[in-house]
Amino acid sequence: MKEITKETYINWYKDMLFWRKFEDKLAAVYIQQKVRGFLHLYNGQEAILAGCLHVMELGGKDKMITAYRNHVQPIGMGVDPKRVMAELYGKATGTSHGMGGSMHIFSKEHGFYGGHGIVGGQIPLGAGMAFGDKYHNTGGVTICCFGDGAARQGSLHETFNMAMLWKLPVVFIVENNGYAMGTSVERTANHQDIWKLGLGYEMPCGPVDAMNPIKVAEAMDEAMERARRGDGPTFLEMKTYRYRGHSMSDAQHYRTKEEVEEYKKIDPITQVLDIIKKEKYLTDEEIKQIDKDVKKKVAECEKFAEESPYPEKQQLYDMVYEQENYPFVKHK
């Protein structure tokens, strides 16, 4: 695996802190009704993305597809965060020109394929992307992420079967934050070790401490190397925890505040910062400067989204009707 160095820890801290503050800002503007619809935040789960990015080959070779909790992944893969925030505002400068919104961030250029609102809908799509890589011999690997609730979808079993049969270069990740939308994992099945679903297909599988980016990177490196060798898929259960509700409209009656505070003691950002301080990779002043830089960067994203224009009505028709000589709607 690529060495985890001083620079790795510093970059992890910068990135994860920015992702957290970026979404904290989204929560604030959502309350102000500047962002509408649903808003699903990633707070607490950042170590999964940080660990994955450490071993991925970015720039379009390796791909990622996920569910609707999808704001920070494209940012990590290189998408301009200003455009991500603008998309949530429904502005023309957004990643999908304001037509996708919170649950449908997308960037083919950077290898990020959404953002899917249908529970489990991305699971067979991820296998299909991996099939394409195998067919065209690109050497790329697809990372397919979904939540613990989506693990109960029948499409998962069909996909796992075909992925193993065809030895597809895909890593399936279940981001198990314990509650799906608001129902505890222990109430949705007679087993709590979701990773064991892979055993029925003889798929390499196992649990990962996903509050620690080092553990994530180690597990992902092994899985992605297996895929690149042509040995097929892996199924990893990333045991994580989200600090906010399923969405901004979630009253969180299914858990206690004490439970949330207990998990904050193993916050992935804090874990990385503790190592930075222990190893004296940064001074206190340098850490404060990073915090200031992150807040400034978030403010720039907000300003960009606020000042960007809403799309023209004509855009709706241009994106729906591809036929240029369509007789009923004027096409640009």
ZIFENWO-V772485 format. One record per pair of residues at least 24 apart in sequence whose C-alpha atoms are under 10 Angstrom apart, sorted by the first residue. I is the first residue (numbers start at 1). GAP is how many residues later the second one is. Records with the same first field share a line. If there is no record, write none. Layout:
I->GAP + GAP
This chain:
1->53 + 54 + 216 + 217 + 219 + 220 + 221 + 224
2->52 + 53 + 215 + 216 + 219
3->51 + 52
4->50 + 210 + 213
6->269 + 270 + 273 + 274 + 275 + 276
7->269 + 274
8->42 + 46 + 264
9->204 + 205 + 263 + 264 + 266 + 267 + 272
10->262 + 263 + 265 + 266 + 271 + 272 + 277 + 280
11->39 + 261
12->34 + 35 + 37 + 38 + 39 + 41 + 42 + 201 + 256 + 257 + 260 + 261
13->37 + 255 + 256 + 257 + 258 + 259 + 260 + 263 + 274 + 277 + 278
14->255 + 259 + 273 + 276 + 277 + 279 + 280
15->31 + 34 + 35 + 57 + 60 + 61 + 254 + 279
16->27 + 28 + 29 + 30 + 31 + 33 + 34 + 56 + 60 + 252 + 253 + 256
17->29 + 251 + 252 + 253 + 273 + 274 + 277 + 278
18->54 + 57 + 63 + 272 + 273 + 275 + 276 + 277 + 279 + 280
19->24 + 27 + 52 + 53 + 54 + 56 + 57 + 62 + 275 + 279
20->24 + 25 + 26 + 52 + 249 + 274
21->270 + 273 + 274 + 276 + 277 + 278
22->49 + 50 + 59 + 63 + 272 + 273 + 275 + 276 + 277 + 279 + 280
23->48 + 49 + 62 + 275
24->274
25->60 + 270 + 273 + 274 + 276 + 277
26->45 + 59 + 62 + 63 + 272 + 276
27->217 + 220 + 221
29->60 + 273
30->58 + 59 + 218
31->217
33->56
34->54 + 55 + 56 + 271 + 272
35->50 + 51 + 52 + 53 + 54 + 55 + 66 + 67
36->52 + 53 + 54 + 65 + 66
37->51 + 64 + 65 + 66 + 211 + 212
38->30 + 50 + 63 + 64 + 65 + 208 + 209 + 210 + 211
39->29 + 30 + 31 + 32 + 49 + 62 + 63 + 64 + 206 + 207 + 208 + 209 + 210
40->27 + 28 + 29 + 30 + 31 + 62 + 63 + 204 + 205 + 206 + 207 + 208 + 209 + 210
41->27 + 28 + 29 + 30 + 31 + 61 + 201 + 202 + 203 + 204 + 205 + 206 + 207
42->27 + 28 + 29 + 30 + 31 + 199 + 200 + 201 + 202 + 203 + 204 + 205
43->26 + 29 + 198 + 199 + 200 + 201 + 202 + 224 + 225
44->133 + 166 + 167 + 196 + 197 + 198 + 199 + 200 + 219 + 220 + 222 + 223 + 224 + 225
45->130 + 131 + 132 + 165 + 166 + 167 + 168 + 193 + 194 + 195 + 196 + 197 + 198 + 222 + 223 + 224
46->26 + 27 + 164 + 165 + 166 + 167 + 194 + 195 + 196 + 221 + 222 + 223
47->162 + 163 + 164 + 165 + 166 + 167 + 168 + 169 + 170 + 191 + 193 + 220 + 221 + 222 + 224 + 225
48->25 + 125 + 127 + 160 + 161 + 162 + 163 + 164 + 165 + 166 + 167 + 168 + 169 + 172 + 190 + 191 + 192 + 220
49->24 + 25 + 27 + 28 + 161 + 164 + 167 + 168
50->26 + 162 + 163 + 164 + 166 + 167 + 218
51->159 + 160 + 161 + 162 + 163 + 164 + 165 + 166 + 167 + 168 + 169 + 170
52->24 + 91 + 161 + 162 + 164 + 165 + 166 + 167 + 168 + 169 + 172
53->24 + 160 + 163 + 164 + 167
54->159 + 160 + 162 + 163 + 164 + 166 + 167
55->161 + 162 + 163 + 164 + 165 + 166 + 167 + 169 + 170
56->84 + 85 + 86 + 87 + 161 + 164 + 165 + 168
57->54 + 83 + 84
58->52 + 53 + 54 + 82
59->49 + 50 + 51 + 52 + 53
60->47 + 48 + 49 + 50 + 51 + 52 + 80
61->48 + 49 + 50 + 72 + 77 + 78 + 79 + 80 + 81
62->48 + 49 + 50 + 68 + 71 + 76 + 77 + 78 + 79 + 80 + 81 + 107 + 108 + 162
63->45 + 47 + 48 + 49 + 50 + 63 + 66 + 67 + 70 + 77 + 78 + 79 + 80 + 81 + 107
64->46 + 47 + 48 + 49 + 50 + 51 + 62 + 65 + 77 + 78 + 79 + 80 + 81 + 106 + 107
65->41 + 46 + 47 + 48 + 49 + 50 + 51 + 57 + 58 + 60 + 61 + 64 + 77 + 78 + 79 + 80 + 81 + 107
66->37 + 38 + 46 + 47 + 48 + 49 + 50 + 51 + 54 + 55 + 56 + 57 + 59 + 60 + 77 + 78 + 79 + 80 + 81 + 107 + 108
67->36 + 37 + 47 + 48 + 49 + 50 + 51 + 52 + 53 + 54 + 55 + 56 + 77 + 78 + 79 + 80 + 83
68->34 + 35 + 36 + 37 + 46 + 47 + 48 + 49 + 50 + 51 + 54 + 78 + 79
69->33 + 34 + 35 + 36 + 45 + 46 + 47 + 48 + 77 + 78 + 177 + 178
70->32 + 33 + 34 + 35 + 36 + 42 + 44 + 45 + 46
71->30 + 31 + 32 + 33 + 34 + 35 + 43 + 44
72->33
73->32 + 33 + 39 + 41 + 42
74->31 + 32 + 33 + 36 + 37 + 38 + 39 + 40 + 41
75->35 + 37
76->34 + 36
77->30 + 32 + 33 + 34 + 35
78->29 + 31 + 32 + 33 + 34
79->26 + 27 + 28 + 30 + 31 + 32 + 33
80->221
81->216 + 217 + 219 + 220 + 221 + 223
82->215 + 216 + 217 + 218 + 219 + 220 + 221 + 222 + 223
83->218 + 221 + 222 + 225
84->217 + 221
85->213 + 216 + 217 + 218 + 219 + 220 + 221
86->215 + 216 + 217 + 218 + 219 + 220 + 221 + 222 + 223 + 224
87->218
88->217
89->213 + 216 + 217 + 219 + 220 + 221
90->215 + 218 + 219 + 220 + 221
91->213 + 214 + 215 + 216 + 217 + 218 + 219 + 220 + 221
92->213 + 216 + 217 + 218 + 219 + 220 + 223
93->211 + 212 + 214 + 215 + 216 + 217 + 218
94->211 + 214 + 215 + 216 + 217
97->213 + 214 + 218 + 222
98->211 + 212 + 213 + 217
99->212 + 216 + 217 + 220
111->31
112->30 + 31
113->29 + 31
116->30
118->32
119->27 + 28 + 30 + 31 + 32 + 33 + 34
120->25 + 26 + 27 + 28 + 29 + 30 + 31 + 32 + 33 + 34 + 35 + 36
121->25 + 29 + 32 + 34 + 35
122->24 + 28 + 33 + 34
123->27 + 28 + 30 + 32 + 33 + 34 + 35 + 36 + 37 + 49 + 50
124->31 + 32 + 33 + 34 + 35 + 36 + 38 + 39
125->34
126->33 + 37 + 43 + 44 + 45 + 46
127->32 + 33 + 35 + 36 + 41 + 42 + 43 + 44 + 45 + 106
128->31 + 34 + 35 + 40 + 42
129->39 + 40 + 41
130->33 + 37 + 38 + 39 + 40 + 41 + 97 + 102 + 103
131->31 + 32 + 35 + 36 + 37 + 38 + 39
132->36 + 37
133->35 + 36 + 37
134->32 + 33 + 34 + 35 + 36 + 93 + 94 + 96
135->33
138->90
139->30 + 88 + 89 + 90 + 91
140->29 + 30 + 84 + 87 + 88
141->27 + 28 + 29 + 30 + 82 + 83 + 84 + 85 + 86 + 87 + 92
142->26 + 27 + 28 + 29 + 30 + 82 + 85 + 91
143->26 + 27 + 28 + 29 + 30 + 77 + 81 + 90 + 91
144->26 + 27 + 28 + 29 + 30 + 91
145->26 + 27 + 28 + 29 + 30 + 91 + 92 + 93
146->26 + 27 + 28 + 29 + 30
147->26 + 27 + 28 + 29 + 30 + 31 + 32 + 33 + 34 + 90 + 91
148->25 + 26 + 27 + 28 + 29 + 30 + 31 + 32 + 33 + 36 + 37 + 40 + 46 + 89 + 90 + 91
149->25 + 26 + 27 + 28 + 29 + 30 + 31 + 32 + 33 + 34 + 35 + 36 + 39
150->24 + 25 + 26 + 30 + 31
151->24 + 25 + 29 + 43 + 44 + 46
152->36 + 37 + 42
156->41
157->40 + 41 + 43 + 44
160->37 + 38 + 40 + 41 + 42 + 43 + 73 + 74 + 75
161->37 + 39 + 40 + 41 + 42
162->39
163->38 + 40 + 69 + 70 + 71
164->34 + 37 + 38 + 39 + 40 + 67 + 68 + 69 + 70
165->36 + 67 + 68
166->64 + 65 + 66 + 67
167->36 + 60 + 63 + 64 + 65 + 66 + 67
168->59 + 60 + 62 + 63 + 64 + 65 + 66
169->54 + 55 + 56 + 57 + 58 + 59 + 60 + 61 + 62 + 63 + 64 + 65
170->53 + 54 + 56 + 57 + 58 + 62 + 63 + 64 + 65
171->33 + 34 + 49 + 52 + 53 + 55 + 56 + 61 + 62 + 63 + 64 + 65
172->26 + 33 + 51 + 61 + 62 + 63 + 64 + 65
173->32 + 47 + 61 + 62 + 63 + 64 + 65
174->33 + 61 + 62 + 63 + 64 + 65 + 66
175->33 + 35 + 61 + 62 + 63 + 64 + 65 + 66 + 67
176->31 + 34 + 60 + 61 + 62 + 63 + 64 + 65 + 66
177->33 + 61 + 62 + 63 + 64 + 65 + 66 + 69
178->61 + 62 + 63 + 64
179->62 + 63 + 66 + 67 + 75 + 76
180->65 + 66
181->64 + 65 + 66 + 69 + 71
182->63 + 64 + 65 + 68 + 69 + 70 + 71 + 72 + 73
183->71 + 72
184->70 + 71
193->44 + 46
194->41 + 42 + 43 + 44 + 45
195->39 + 40 + 41 + 42 + 43
196->39 + 40 + 41
197->38 + 40
198->35 + 36 + 37 + 38
199->36
202->32
203->29 + 30 + 31 + 32
204->27 + 28 + 29 + 30 + 31 + 32
205->28 + 29 + 30 + 31 + 32
206->28 + 29 + 30 + 31 + 32
207->28 + 29 + 30 + 31 + 32
208->28 + 29 + 30 + 31 + 32
209->28 + 29 + 30 + 31
210->27 + 28 + 29 + 30 + 31 + 58
211->27 + 28 + 29 + 30 + 52 + 55 + 56 + 57 + 58 + 60
212->27 + 28 + 54 + 55 + 56 + 57 + 58 + 59 + 60
213->55 + 56 + 58 + 59
214->58
240->27 + 28
241->25 + 26
242->25
243->24
